[in-house]
Structure formats: C-alpha cells, structure tokens
Amino acid sequence: MNSLLYAAVVFIWGTTWIAIAAQHGEISPVVGVLWRFGMAAAVLFIALLLFKKLKPLTRRDHAFCALQGLCIFGVNFVCFYTAVAYINSGLESVIFSMAVLFNALNSRIFFKQRISANFLPAAVLGLLGMLALFWHDLTATQLQWQTFFAIALCTFGTYCFSLGNMISLRHKQQGSDLLSTTAYAMLYGAVFMGIIALLRGESLVPHMSIVGWSAVMYLSLIGSVAGFTIYFVLISRIGAGPAAYSTLLFPLVALSISTVWEGYVWTTAAVLGVILILLGNYILFSPPQFLNKMLQKPNPS
C-alpha cells in the first residue's frame, strides 16, 4: 500500500508541471493560481465538513495560515506560472527539487536545527547541477536575460515554498490539524490572489479553451487536493523523511513528459546536471556510509 501511495504522489506531482504549461497563455498567472487553490480549498472544506474533521483554529493560527497561503499557495506558484513562458516545465521542476536545500537553511534560521555535515556537498552538487542543466541556455546569444529571469523567479518561488514549509512545521509543533490548516492556507492564498487580480484590473472569470480549463481542473483537484492528501497520508504511514524522497523523482517524470510534449532536447550537460542535482538531494537525505566516514571529525589523540 505504501508503495502505491508513493508512486501516486510521484506521478501526480510529476505531471502537474505539464498542466501548468498547458494553461499558459490562456490565463494570467495570478488568476490561474486563484482558480487552482480556490477550487482546491472549496473541495477540502466540503470534505472536512462532511466527515466532521474541520478543526477550529486560534486567531494566531489563522494569521500563520494566511502567511502560509501567501507563500506556498500564492507567490510560489505565481513565480512558476510566470517562468514557464521562458523555460520549459521540466526544467522548472528540477529547480523546485532544490527546496530541500532551502528547507535545511530555513530550519536552521527559524528553528535552530543543526545543519548536517552533508549539507555543504549536497548544496555544491545542486548548484553545479543547475549550472550544467542550463548551460546551453545561459551561453546562448538570444533570450539570455529571459532565462536568468526565469531561473530567478523559480528560485524565489521555491524559497517561498520553503518558508511555507516552515510554517507547516510550526503548525505541527503547535498541534494544529494538518488538513484544516492546509484548507485555510489554500483559501487565504486564493483570496490574496483575487485581491491582486482585482487591483491589476484582471477579470476573475477568464475565457479559456477546454484544454485550459482541463489544466486548471487537473491542477486543482488532482495536483492540489489529491496530491496533498495522499502525501499527508504517506507521511502518517512512513514518516516525513522517507516520504520526502518522492521529490527526487518529480523532475524525472516532468522532464520525460516535457521531452514528448514540449520537445525538450537532452544534451550531455543537461543529463549531467540532472544526475548532479539528484545526487546532491540523495546525499542530503541519506548520505552514503563512505561520505559519513569522510565527514566525521577525527578523534583527538
């Protein structure tokens, strides 16, 4: 059962990137995020109310849910929805996998958790991997600034995602219900996006094709409601650490789909980049024994 849940998370979140690309050009990033998490929040609230699982929250909890919604279910996705105009969705997913590095740094900053000795080699491999992955685009004579802009957007969005994770960790420490806080965070994120859209003079009801609406529905119901729910169930069954290994496989699924649907062309540098990034994340999660021995400080004689 655990293997089935694990595979479902990898498949669902590995395929959401192509759905983001599919709706691009038919809906603005802000309105797209509004619809995605507005619908997801509605479904979650209905389910929690039907099964009498919606838990009350304090005002302080609501404040943190609002901040979490702005970070994860707002700014994070607006950045990625915008960046897809300049780089393909598969490359976006690779940058997003670097969230594990931001999580390690933010855990140290906000919760004083010690950064493991294997963080530095993992970070170096990750940065070298990103450089190799985008080497062809970065050395091209055209669209170079757009590529840098897209990378910066995705990196900032990933950091916002990490900040939201820190708030989720705060919820856990306070004993707040995970699904209830997630539902409220999605709702607040959608509200923030609605306000921004109105201030920008954008229509909240966009005119899209069947493909565009299908992408929004998939991102909302499958990518958000089902994806997060299955992931939370997996965490409760095998723990947060083992469940987090799924992030190592998202880019492989996304890049495979991007190869077929977006015509992504693999280069030697790109293959090397993916290998370095995945290796860096693997070392961060579960460093091999030989690396542990290399990083151990020698005992004083």
C-alpha positions as YAML, in Angstrom:
chain: A
units: angstrom
residues:
- id: 1
  name: MET
  ca: [0.00, 0.00, 0.00]
- id: 2
  name: ASN
  ca: [2.82, 2.39, 0.87]
- id: 3
  name: SER
  ca: [4.46, 1.75, -2.50]
- id: 4
  name: LEU
  ca: [1.19, 2.56, -4.27]
- id: 5
  name: LEU
  ca: [0.79, 5.82, -2.34]
- id: 6
  name: TYR
  ca: [4.41, 6.72, -3.02]
- id: 7
  name: ALA
  ca: [4.03, 6.07, -6.75]
- id: 8
  name: ALA
  ca: [0.81, 8.11, -6.82]
- id: 9
  name: VAL
  ca: [2.50, 11.15, -5.28]
- id: 10
  name: VAL
  ca: [5.42, 10.97, -7.70]
- id: 11
  name: PHE
  ca: [3.13, 10.59, -10.71]
- id: 12
  name: ILE
  ca: [0.66, 13.31, -9.69]
- id: 13
  name: TRP
  ca: [3.18, 15.98, -8.78]
- id: 14
  name: GLY
  ca: [5.45, 14.96, -11.62]
- id: 15
  name: THR
  ca: [2.66, 15.61, -14.14]
- id: 16
  name: THR
  ca: [1.38, 18.91, -12.77]
- id: 17
  name: TRP
  ca: [4.22, 20.77, -14.48]
- id: 18
  name: ILE
  ca: [2.95, 19.96, -17.96]
- id: 19
  name: ALA
  ca: [-0.54, 21.10, -16.89]
- id: 20
  name: ILE
  ca: [0.96, 24.44, -15.87]
- id: 21
  name: ALA
  ca: [2.47, 24.74, -19.34]
- id: 22
  name: ALA
  ca: [-0.84, 23.70, -20.97]
- id: 23
  name: GLN
  ca: [-2.78, 26.60, -19.44]
- id: 24
  name: HIS
  ca: [-0.04, 29.14, -20.17]
- id: 25
  name: GLY
  ca: [-1.19, 31.94, -22.44]
- id: 26
  name: GLU
  ca: [-4.88, 31.39, -21.70]
- id: 27
  name: ILE
  ca: [-4.96, 32.69, -18.16]
- id: 28
  name: SER
  ca: [-2.77, 35.08, -16.20]
- id: 29
  name: PRO
  ca: [-0.54, 33.54, -13.52]
- id: 30
  name: VAL
  ca: [-2.38, 35.33, -10.70]
- id: 31
  name: VAL
  ca: [-5.86, 34.32, -11.86]
- id: 32
  name: GLY
  ca: [-4.64, 30.80, -12.61]
- id: 33
  name: VAL
  ca: [-3.39, 30.40, -9.04]
- id: 34
  name: LEU
  ca: [-6.65, 31.93, -7.75]
- id: 35
  name: TRP
  ca: [-8.76, 29.32, -9.54]
- id: 36
  name: ARG
  ca: [-6.46, 26.43, -8.69]
- id: 37
  name: PHE
  ca: [-6.47, 26.95, -4.95]
- id: 38
  name: GLY
  ca: [-9.92, 28.49, -4.70]
- id: 39
  name: MET
  ca: [-11.36, 25.26, -6.09]
- id: 40
  name: ALA
  ca: [-8.98, 23.11, -4.04]
- id: 41
  name: ALA
  ca: [-9.92, 24.92, -0.82]
- id: 42
  name: ALA
  ca: [-13.63, 24.52, -1.57]
- id: 43
  name: VAL
  ca: [-13.27, 20.77, -2.11]
- id: 44
  name: LEU
  ca: [-11.17, 20.35, 1.04]
- id: 45
  name: PHE
  ca: [-13.61, 22.34, 3.20]
- id: 46
  name: ILE
  ca: [-16.60, 20.37, 1.88]
- id: 47
  name: ALA
  ca: [-14.84, 17.06, 2.58]
- id: 48
  name: LEU
  ca: [-13.73, 18.13, 6.07]
- id: 49
  name: LEU
  ca: [-17.23, 19.37, 6.93]
- id: 50
  name: LEU
  ca: [-18.92, 16.23, 5.60]
- id: 51
  name: PHE
  ca: [-16.66, 13.97, 7.66]
- id: 52
  name: LYS
  ca: [-16.69, 16.40, 10.62]
- id: 53
  name: LYS
  ca: [-12.91, 16.72, 10.52]
- id: 54
  name: LEU
  ca: [-12.60, 20.52, 10.29]
- id: 55
  name: LYS
  ca: [-10.87, 21.69, 13.46]
- id: 56
  name: PRO
  ca: [-11.14, 25.18, 14.98]
- id: 57
  name: LEU
  ca: [-8.07, 27.39, 14.88]
- id: 58
  name: THR
  ca: [-6.94, 30.30, 17.03]
- id: 59
  name: ARG
  ca: [-6.50, 33.81, 15.62]
- id: 60
  name: ARG
  ca: [-2.76, 33.29, 15.72]
- id: 61
  name: ASP
  ca: [-3.16, 30.05, 13.77]
- id: 62
  name: HIS
  ca: [-5.25, 31.87, 11.17]
- id: 63
  name: ALA
  ca: [-2.56, 34.53, 10.84]
- id: 64
  name: PHE
  ca: [0.08, 31.89, 10.17]
- id: 65
  name: CYS
  ca: [-2.27, 30.12, 7.74]
- id: 66
  name: ALA
  ca: [-2.67, 33.39, 5.85]
- id: 67
  name: LEU
  ca: [1.10, 33.81, 5.65]
- id: 68
  name: GLN
  ca: [1.47, 30.17, 4.61]
- id: 69
  name: GLY
  ca: [-1.16, 30.63, 1.92]
- id: 70
  name: LEU
  ca: [0.61, 33.72, 0.57]
- id: 71
  name: CYS
  ca: [3.95, 31.87, 0.45]
- id: 72
  name: ILE
  ca: [3.01, 28.39, -0.81]
- id: 73
  name: PHE
  ca: [-0.37, 28.81, -2.47]
- id: 74
  name: GLY
  ca: [0.28, 32.28, -3.82]
- id: 75
  name: VAL
  ca: [3.69, 33.76, -4.59]
- id: 76
  name: ASN
  ca: [5.32, 30.35, -5.09]
- id: 77
  name: PHE
  ca: [3.02, 29.28, -7.88]
- id: 78
  name: VAL
  ca: [2.75, 32.73, -9.49]
- id: 79
  name: CYS
  ca: [6.52, 32.63, -9.93]
- id: 80
  name: PHE
  ca: [6.45, 29.23, -11.62]
- id: 81
  name: TYR
  ca: [3.38, 30.08, -13.73]
- id: 82
  name: THR
  ca: [5.21, 33.18, -14.98]
- id: 83
  name: ALA
  ca: [8.56, 31.47, -15.58]
- id: 84
  name: VAL
  ca: [7.03, 28.80, -17.83]
- id: 85
  name: ALA
  ca: [6.93, 31.44, -20.58]
- id: 86
  name: TYR
  ca: [10.75, 31.34, -20.74]
- id: 87
  name: ILE
  ca: [11.81, 27.81, -19.74]
- id: 88
  name: ASN
  ca: [10.01, 24.50, -20.12]
- id: 89
  name: SER
  ca: [8.09, 22.90, -17.29]
- id: 90
  name: GLY
  ca: [10.56, 20.05, -16.83]
- id: 91
  name: LEU
  ca: [13.39, 22.44, -16.02]
- id: 92
  name: GLU
  ca: [11.10, 24.24, -13.59]
- id: 93
  name: SER
  ca: [10.56, 21.00, -11.69]
- id: 94
  name: VAL
  ca: [14.30, 20.49, -11.37]
- id: 95
  name: ILE
  ca: [14.73, 23.91, -9.75]
- id: 96
  name: PHE
  ca: [11.82, 23.14, -7.45]
- id: 97
  name: SER
  ca: [13.58, 19.99, -6.23]
- id: 98
  name: MET
  ca: [16.18, 22.30, -4.69]
- id: 99
  name: ALA
  ca: [13.62, 23.12, -1.99]
- id: 100
  name: VAL
  ca: [15.32, 20.56, 0.24]
- id: 101
  name: LEU
  ca: [18.36, 22.83, 0.44]
- id: 102
  name: PHE
  ca: [16.26, 25.86, 1.39]
- id: 103
  name: ASN
  ca: [14.45, 23.75, 3.98]
- id: 104
  name: ALA
  ca: [17.74, 22.88, 5.64]
- id: 105
  name: LEU
  ca: [18.79, 26.53, 5.78]
- id: 106
  name: ASN
  ca: [15.43, 27.80, 6.99]
- id: 107
  name: SER
  ca: [15.18, 25.09, 9.64]
- id: 108
  name: ARG
  ca: [18.46, 26.41, 11.00]
- id: 109
  name: ILE
  ca: [17.33, 30.04, 10.84]
- id: 110
  name: PHE
  ca: [13.84, 29.67, 12.31]
- id: 111
  name: PHE
  ca: [14.07, 26.57, 14.50]
- id: 112
  name: LYS
  ca: [17.79, 26.47, 15.34]
- id: 113
  name: GLN
  ca: [18.06, 22.97, 13.92]
- id: 114
  name: ARG
  ca: [21.64, 21.97, 13.27]
- id: 115
  name: ILE
  ca: [22.61, 21.75, 9.61]
- id: 116
  name: SER
  ca: [24.02, 18.31, 8.93]
- id: 117
  name: ALA
  ca: [27.60, 17.94, 7.77]
- id: 118
  name: ASN
  ca: [26.42, 16.59, 4.42]
- id: 119
  name: PHE
  ca: [24.59, 19.84, 3.59]
- id: 120
  name: LEU
  ca: [27.62, 21.55, 2.02]
- id: 121
  name: PRO
  ca: [28.47, 18.81, -0.52]
- id: 122
  name: ALA
  ca: [24.77, 18.47, -1.35]
- id: 123
  name: ALA
  ca: [24.47, 22.21, -1.95]
- id: 124
  name: VAL
  ca: [27.61, 22.30, -4.12]
- id: 125
  name: LEU
  ca: [26.37, 19.39, -6.24]
- id: 126
  name: GLY
  ca: [22.97, 21.02, -6.58]
- id: 127
  name: LEU
  ca: [24.37, 24.35, -7.74]
- id: 128
  name: LEU
  ca: [26.78, 22.68, -10.17]
- id: 129
  name: GLY
  ca: [23.90, 20.59, -11.47]
- id: 130
  name: MET
  ca: [21.74, 23.64, -12.13]
- id: 131
  name: LEU
  ca: [24.65, 25.32, -13.92]
- id: 132
  name: ALA
  ca: [25.16, 22.26, -16.14]
- id: 133
  name: LEU
  ca: [21.43, 21.87, -16.78]
- id: 134
  name: PHE
  ca: [21.04, 25.44, -18.03]
- id: 135
  name: TRP
  ca: [24.48, 25.75, -19.61]
- id: 136
  name: HIS
  ca: [23.13, 25.65, -23.16]
- id: 137
  name: ASP
  ca: [20.56, 28.39, -22.42]
- id: 138
  name: LEU
  ca: [22.97, 30.52, -20.42]
- id: 139
  name: THR
  ca: [25.55, 30.52, -23.23]
- id: 140
  name: ALA
  ca: [23.04, 31.19, -26.00]
- id: 141
  name: THR
  ca: [23.21, 34.56, -27.76]
- id: 142
  name: GLN
  ca: [19.43, 35.02, -27.66]
- id: 143
  name: LEU
  ca: [16.95, 35.13, -24.77]
- id: 144
  name: GLN
  ca: [19.76, 35.03, -22.25]
- id: 145
  name: TRP
  ca: [18.22, 37.58, -19.88]
- id: 146
  name: GLN
  ca: [14.85, 35.83, -20.04]
- id: 147
  name: THR
  ca: [16.50, 32.60, -18.95]
- id: 148
  name: PHE
  ca: [18.15, 34.32, -15.99]
- id: 149
  name: PHE
  ca: [14.83, 35.96, -15.12]
- id: 150
  name: ALA
  ca: [13.02, 32.61, -15.21]
- id: 151
  name: ILE
  ca: [15.67, 30.94, -13.06]
- id: 152
  name: ALA
  ca: [15.45, 33.78, -10.54]
- id: 153
  name: LEU
  ca: [11.65, 33.54, -10.46]
- id: 154
  name: CYS
  ca: [11.71, 29.78, -9.90]
- id: 155
  name: THR
  ca: [14.38, 30.10, -7.22]
- id: 156
  name: PHE
  ca: [12.39, 32.77, -5.38]
- id: 157
  name: GLY
  ca: [9.21, 30.72, -5.73]
- id: 158
  name: THR
  ca: [10.98, 27.68, -4.32]
- id: 159
  name: TYR
  ca: [12.21, 29.72, -1.36]
- id: 160
  name: CYS
  ca: [8.65, 30.90, -0.70]
- id: 161
  name: PHE
  ca: [7.58, 27.25, -0.79]
- id: 162
  name: SER
  ca: [10.25, 26.52, 1.82]
- id: 163
  name: LEU
  ca: [9.00, 29.36, 4.03]
- id: 164
  name: GLY
  ca: [5.55, 27.81, 3.84]
- id: 165
  name: ASN
  ca: [7.04, 24.51, 4.92]
- id: 166
  name: MET
  ca: [8.48, 26.21, 7.98]
- id: 167
  name: ILE
  ca: [5.00, 27.46, 8.86]
- id: 168
  name: SER
  ca: [3.70, 23.91, 8.38]
- id: 169
  name: LEU
  ca: [6.34, 22.76, 10.84]
- id: 170
  name: ARG
  ca: [5.11, 25.43, 13.23]
- id: 171
  name: HIS
  ca: [1.55, 24.08, 12.87]
- id: 172
  name: LYS
  ca: [2.82, 20.61, 13.75]
- id: 173
  name: GLN
  ca: [4.66, 21.86, 16.83]
- id: 174
  name: GLN
  ca: [1.52, 23.67, 17.98]
- id: 175
  name: GLY
  ca: [-0.60, 20.54, 17.47]
- id: 176
  name: SER
  ca: [-2.79, 22.13, 14.80]
- id: 177
  name: ASP
  ca: [-4.71, 19.83, 12.46]
- id: 178
  name: LEU
  ca: [-2.78, 19.40, 9.21]
- id: 179
  name: LEU
  ca: [-5.72, 19.19, 6.80]
- id: 180
  name: SER
  ca: [-7.59, 22.06, 8.46]
- id: 181
  name: THR
  ca: [-4.59, 24.39, 8.31]
- id: 182
  name: THR
  ca: [-3.97, 23.35, 4.70]
- id: 183
  name: ALA
  ca: [-7.57, 24.13, 3.74]
- id: 184
  name: TYR
  ca: [-7.43, 27.56, 5.35]
- id: 185
  name: ALA
  ca: [-4.00, 28.28, 3.84]
- id: 186
  name: MET
  ca: [-5.33, 27.43, 0.36]
- id: 187
  name: LEU
  ca: [-8.34, 29.68, 0.97]
- id: 188
  name: TYR
  ca: [-6.22, 32.61, 2.13]
- id: 189
  name: GLY
  ca: [-3.83, 32.11, -0.78]
- id: 190
  name: ALA
  ca: [-6.74, 32.26, -3.22]
- id: 191
  name: VAL
  ca: [-8.12, 35.39, -1.52]
- id: 192
  name: PHE
  ca: [-4.75, 37.15, -1.78]
- id: 193
  name: MET
  ca: [-4.56, 36.27, -5.47]
- id: 194
  name: GLY
  ca: [-8.11, 37.54, -6.01]
- id: 195
  name: ILE
  ca: [-7.26, 40.88, -4.41]
- id: 196
  name: ILE
  ca: [-4.10, 41.23, -6.52]
- id: 197
  name: ALA
  ca: [-6.01, 40.34, -9.69]
- id: 198
  name: LEU
  ca: [-8.66, 42.99, -8.97]
- id: 199
  name: LEU
  ca: [-6.01, 45.62, -8.23]
- id: 200
  name: ARG
  ca: [-4.39, 44.77, -11.58]
- id: 201
  name: GLY
  ca: [-7.73, 45.10, -13.35]
- id: 202
  name: GLU
  ca: [-7.80, 41.45, -14.40]
- id: 203
  name: SER
  ca: [-11.01, 39.51, -14.95]
- id: 204
  name: LEU
  ca: [-11.62, 36.81, -12.36]
- id: 205
  name: VAL
  ca: [-13.53, 34.72, -14.92]
- id: 206
  name: PRO
  ca: [-11.14, 34.16, -17.83]
- id: 207
  name: HIS
  ca: [-12.16, 32.95, -21.26]
- id: 208
  name: MET
  ca: [-10.25, 29.74, -21.86]
- id: 209
  name: SER
  ca: [-10.38, 26.74, -24.15]
- id: 210
  name: ILE
  ca: [-11.35, 23.27, -23.00]
- id: 211
  name: VAL
  ca: [-7.64, 22.46, -22.69]
- id: 212
  name: GLY
  ca: [-7.07, 25.46, -20.44]
- id: 213
  name: TRP
  ca: [-9.96, 24.66, -18.12]
- id: 214
  name: SER
  ca: [-8.99, 20.99, -18.08]
- id: 215
  name: ALA
  ca: [-5.50, 22.00, -16.95]
- id: 216
  name: VAL
  ca: [-6.92, 24.19, -14.17]
- id: 217
  name: MET
  ca: [-9.20, 21.36, -13.03]
- id: 218
  name: TYR
  ca: [-6.34, 18.88, -13.04]
- id: 219
  name: LEU
  ca: [-4.07, 21.20, -11.08]
- id: 220
  name: SER
  ca: [-6.80, 21.94, -8.55]
- id: 221
  name: LEU
  ca: [-8.43, 18.56, -7.97]
- id: 222
  name: ILE
  ca: [-5.62, 16.14, -8.77]
- id: 223
  name: GLY
  ca: [-2.46, 18.17, -8.22]
- id: 224
  name: SER
  ca: [-3.63, 20.02, -5.10]
- id: 225
  name: VAL
  ca: [-6.44, 18.14, -3.31]
- id: 226
  name: ALA
  ca: [-5.45, 14.56, -4.20]
- id: 227
  name: GLY
  ca: [-1.71, 15.23, -4.27]
- id: 228
  name: PHE
  ca: [-1.51, 16.89, -0.86]
- id: 229
  name: THR
  ca: [-3.97, 14.45, 0.74]
- id: 230
  name: ILE
  ca: [-2.09, 11.37, -0.46]
- id: 231
  name: TYR
  ca: [1.20, 12.93, 0.58]
- id: 232
  name: PHE
  ca: [-0.11, 13.61, 4.09]
- id: 233
  name: VAL
  ca: [-1.39, 10.04, 4.36]
- id: 234
  name: LEU
  ca: [2.01, 8.79, 3.25]
- id: 235
  name: ILE
  ca: [3.69, 10.92, 5.92]
- id: 236
  name: SER
  ca: [1.43, 9.43, 8.59]
- id: 237
  name: ARG
  ca: [2.31, 5.91, 7.44]
- id: 238
  name: ILE
  ca: [6.05, 6.03, 6.80]
- id: 239
  name: GLY
  ca: [7.16, 9.38, 8.24]
- id: 240
  name: ALA
  ca: [8.09, 12.74, 6.74]
- id: 241
  name: GLY
  ca: [11.69, 11.77, 5.95]
- id: 242
  name: PRO
  ca: [11.01, 8.73, 3.75]
- id: 243
  name: ALA
  ca: [8.01, 10.46, 2.13]
- id: 244
  name: ALA
  ca: [10.25, 13.36, 1.12]
- id: 245
  name: TYR
  ca: [12.25, 11.04, -1.14]
- id: 246
  name: SER
  ca: [9.46, 11.48, -3.69]
- id: 247
  name: THR
  ca: [10.84, 14.93, -4.52]
- id: 248
  name: LEU
  ca: [13.87, 13.24, -6.04]
- id: 249
  name: LEU
  ca: [11.70, 11.63, -8.72]
- id: 250
  name: PHE
  ca: [9.46, 14.59, -9.69]
- id: 251
  name: PRO
  ca: [12.00, 16.06, -12.15]
- id: 252
  name: LEU
  ca: [12.49, 12.74, -13.92]
- id: 253
  name: VAL
  ca: [8.75, 12.39, -14.54]
- id: 254
  name: ALA
  ca: [8.38, 16.05, -15.55]
- id: 255
  name: LEU
  ca: [11.37, 16.07, -17.90]
- id: 256
  name: SER
  ca: [10.23, 12.81, -19.50]
- id: 257
  name: ILE
  ca: [6.82, 14.32, -20.23]
- id: 258
  name: SER
  ca: [8.43, 17.57, -21.38]
- id: 259
  name: THR
  ca: [10.56, 15.61, -23.85]
- id: 260
  name: VAL
  ca: [7.42, 14.24, -25.52]
- id: 261
  name: TRP
  ca: [5.05, 17.21, -25.28]
- id: 262
  name: GLU
  ca: [7.35, 20.24, -25.32]
- id: 263
  name: GLY
  ca: [10.16, 18.91, -27.48]
- id: 264
  name: TYR
  ca: [12.81, 19.24, -24.80]
- id: 265
  name: VAL
  ca: [16.17, 18.19, -26.26]
- id: 266
  name: TRP
  ca: [18.58, 16.42, -23.94]
- id: 267
  name: THR
  ca: [22.23, 17.42, -24.08]
- id: 268
  name: THR
  ca: [25.21, 15.84, -22.36]
- id: 269
  name: ALA
  ca: [25.39, 18.81, -19.99]
- id: 270
  name: ALA
  ca: [21.68, 18.51, -19.18]
- id: 271
  name: VAL
  ca: [21.99, 14.81, -18.34]
- id: 272
  name: LEU
  ca: [25.00, 15.58, -16.15]
- id: 273
  name: GLY
  ca: [23.08, 18.39, -14.47]
- id: 274
  name: VAL
  ca: [20.12, 16.17, -13.57]
- id: 275
  name: ILE
  ca: [22.47, 13.49, -12.21]
- id: 276
  name: LEU
  ca: [24.32, 16.03, -10.05]
- id: 277
  name: ILE
  ca: [21.11, 17.54, -8.66]
- id: 278
  name: LEU
  ca: [19.59, 14.16, -7.84]
- id: 279
  name: LEU
  ca: [22.86, 13.01, -6.30]
- id: 280
  name: GLY
  ca: [23.02, 16.16, -4.19]
- id: 281
  name: ASN
  ca: [19.48, 15.67, -2.93]
- id: 282
  name: TYR
  ca: [20.17, 12.00, -2.21]
- id: 283
  name: ILE
  ca: [23.24, 12.90, -0.17]
- id: 284
  name: LEU
  ca: [21.22, 15.50, 1.74]
- id: 285
  name: PHE
  ca: [18.52, 12.98, 2.65]
- id: 286
  name: SER
  ca: [20.57, 9.83, 3.16]
- id: 287
  name: PRO
  ca: [24.32, 10.19, 2.74]
- id: 288
  name: PRO
  ca: [26.22, 7.01, 1.85]
- id: 289
  name: GLN
  ca: [28.34, 5.43, 4.56]
- id: 290
  name: PHE
  ca: [31.60, 6.34, 2.87]
- id: 291
  name: LEU
  ca: [30.59, 10.00, 2.86]
- id: 292
  name: ASN
  ca: [29.69, 9.82, 6.54]
- id: 293
  name: LYS
  ca: [33.14, 8.47, 7.30]
- id: 294
  name: MET
  ca: [34.80, 11.20, 5.23]
- id: 295
  name: LEU
  ca: [32.84, 13.91, 7.03]
- id: 296
  name: GLN
  ca: [33.46, 12.58, 10.52]
- id: 297
  name: LYS
  ca: [35.90, 14.59, 12.56]
- id: 298
  name: PRO
  ca: [38.92, 12.59, 13.70]
- id: 299
  name: ASN
  ca: [39.07, 11.86, 17.39]
- id: 300
  name: PRO
  ca: [41.81, 13.80, 19.18]
- id: 301
  name: SER
  ca: [44.67, 11.59, 20.23]
...
